[in-house]
């Protein structure tokens, strides 16, 4: 009798996420950009991902728990927007003010997916979910958090 909703997150990011060797691309890129190191792109940089700001994920989770229409459903919590990894690197270098650029390296064996974009149509119909935070605004908030917490981040980052 447990009421369950299955949610799928698409590349969630935001303040509080610590960078590291096996961590997500955005905190790693921000960390490296702040250290004036080139951002490593595995592949061509044309690979795409759907980046979703943490506030939008939390909103989707709260809506999932509130709406009875979500019970037993599978909902994608995403932005619905594809962003090329090369473009993401440029946005982060610009946001941080880094001129270190990017460096290309071979694609990882476990990461062969060229494109990822979530469809939020069903979540919108079922619980009224909509991603409201632009990638630019989310990156701005995350970079600000990194700068405000730099000492702690430096002490915990593991590469």
C-alpha positions as CSV (number, residue, x, y, z in Angstrom):
1,X,0.0,0.0,0.0
2,X,3.0,2.3,-0.2
3,X,2.4,5.2,-2.5
4,X,5.4,5.5,-4.8
5,X,6.5,7.9,-7.6
6,X,9.6,7.1,-9.7
7,X,11.5,10.2,-10.7
8,X,14.4,10.5,-13.1
9,X,16.9,13.3,-12.7
10,X,18.8,14.6,-15.7
11,X,22.3,15.9,-14.8
12,X,21.2,17.8,-11.7
13,X,23.6,20.6,-10.5
14,X,23.9,23.4,-8.1
15,X,25.4,24.8,-4.9
16,X,26.7,22.3,-2.5
17,X,28.1,19.7,-4.9
18,X,31.8,18.9,-4.3
19,X,34.1,18.3,-7.3
20,X,36.1,15.1,-7.6
21,X,37.4,12.4,-9.9
22,X,34.2,10.5,-10.3
23,X,31.8,13.5,-9.8
24,X,29.6,15.4,-12.2
25,X,30.9,17.6,-14.9
26,X,29.7,21.0,-13.7
27,X,31.3,21.1,-10.3
28,X,34.5,19.7,-11.8
29,X,34.6,22.3,-14.6
30,X,33.9,25.1,-12.1
31,X,36.7,23.9,-9.8
32,X,39.2,23.5,-12.6
33,X,38.3,26.9,-14.2
34,X,38.8,28.6,-10.8
35,X,42.2,27.0,-10.6
36,X,42.9,28.4,-14.2
37,X,43.3,24.9,-15.6
38,X,42.0,23.8,-19.0
39,X,38.6,22.0,-18.9
40,X,38.9,18.3,-20.0
41,X,36.4,17.3,-22.6
42,X,36.1,13.6,-23.3
43,X,35.0,13.2,-26.9
44,X,34.4,16.0,-29.4
45,X,32.5,18.5,-27.2
46,X,29.5,18.1,-29.4
47,X,28.0,15.5,-27.1
48,X,24.9,16.9,-25.3
49,X,23.4,16.6,-21.9
50,X,20.3,18.0,-20.2
51,X,21.4,20.0,-17.1
52,X,18.8,20.7,-14.5
53,X,19.2,23.1,-11.6
54,X,18.8,21.7,-8.1
55,X,15.9,24.1,-7.2
56,X,13.9,22.7,-10.1
57,X,14.6,19.1,-9.0
58,X,13.4,19.9,-5.5
59,X,10.3,21.5,-6.9
60,X,9.6,18.4,-9.0
61,X,10.1,16.1,-6.0
62,X,7.7,18.2,-3.8
63,X,5.1,18.2,-6.5
64,X,5.5,14.4,-7.0
65,X,4.8,13.9,-3.3
66,X,1.8,16.3,-3.3
67,X,-0.2,15.2,-6.4
68,X,-2.1,11.9,-6.1
69,X,-1.9,11.8,-9.9
70,X,1.8,11.0,-9.6
71,X,1.3,7.8,-7.6
72,X,2.7,4.8,-9.5
73,X,4.0,7.0,-12.3
74,X,7.5,7.6,-13.7
75,X,8.4,11.2,-14.2
76,X,11.4,12.9,-15.8
77,X,12.7,15.9,-13.9
78,X,14.8,17.7,-16.5
79,X,15.2,21.1,-18.2
80,X,14.3,19.6,-21.6
81,X,17.2,21.5,-23.2
82,X,20.3,19.9,-24.8
83,X,23.6,21.7,-24.1
84,X,26.8,20.7,-25.9
85,X,29.6,19.9,-23.5
86,X,31.9,22.3,-25.4
87,X,29.4,25.1,-25.0
88,X,29.1,24.3,-21.3
89,X,32.9,24.6,-20.9
90,X,32.8,28.0,-22.6
91,X,30.0,29.2,-20.4
92,X,31.8,28.1,-17.3
93,X,35.2,29.6,-18.3
94,X,33.3,32.9,-19.1
95,X,31.4,32.8,-15.8
96,X,34.6,32.3,-13.8
97,X,36.8,34.6,-16.0
98,X,39.3,31.8,-16.8
99,X,41.4,32.0,-20.0
100,X,42.8,28.4,-19.6
101,X,40.5,27.1,-22.3
102,X,39.7,23.4,-22.9
103,X,41.6,20.3,-23.7
104,X,40.3,17.2,-25.5
105,X,40.9,13.7,-24.4
106,X,39.7,10.3,-25.5
107,X,36.1,9.3,-24.8
108,X,35.7,7.1,-21.8
109,X,34.6,3.5,-22.4
110,X,31.5,3.8,-20.2
111,X,30.3,7.1,-21.8
112,X,29.3,6.4,-25.3
113,X,25.9,8.3,-25.4
114,X,26.1,11.3,-27.8
115,X,22.9,12.9,-26.8
116,X,20.7,13.1,-23.7
117,X,17.6,15.3,-23.3
118,X,14.8,14.6,-21.0
119,X,11.1,15.1,-22.0
120,X,9.1,16.9,-19.3
121,X,5.8,16.6,-21.1
122,X,4.4,13.9,-18.9
123,X,5.6,15.6,-15.6
124,X,4.1,18.9,-16.8
125,X,0.7,17.2,-17.5
126,X,0.8,15.1,-14.3
127,X,2.2,17.4,-11.6
128,X,2.6,20.8,-13.4
129,X,6.4,20.5,-13.4
130,X,8.4,23.0,-15.3
131,X,12.1,23.8,-15.2
132,X,12.3,27.5,-14.4
133,X,16.0,28.1,-13.9
134,X,18.1,28.8,-17.0
135,X,21.5,27.1,-17.3
136,X,23.1,30.6,-17.1
137,X,21.4,31.5,-13.9
138,X,22.1,28.1,-12.3
139,X,25.8,28.4,-13.3
140,X,26.0,31.9,-11.8
141,X,24.5,30.7,-8.5
142,X,26.8,27.7,-8.4
143,X,30.0,29.7,-9.3
144,X,29.1,32.2,-6.5
145,X,28.7,29.3,-4.0
146,X,32.1,27.9,-5.1
147,X,33.8,31.3,-4.5
148,X,32.0,31.8,-1.1
149,X,33.1,28.3,0.0
150,X,36.5,27.9,-1.7
151,X,38.5,27.0,1.4
152,X,36.2,24.1,2.2
153,X,36.0,23.0,-1.4
154,X,39.8,22.9,-1.8
155,X,40.0,20.8,1.4
156,X,37.5,18.2,0.1
157,X,38.0,18.0,-3.7
158,X,39.6,14.7,-4.7
159,X,41.1,14.3,-8.2
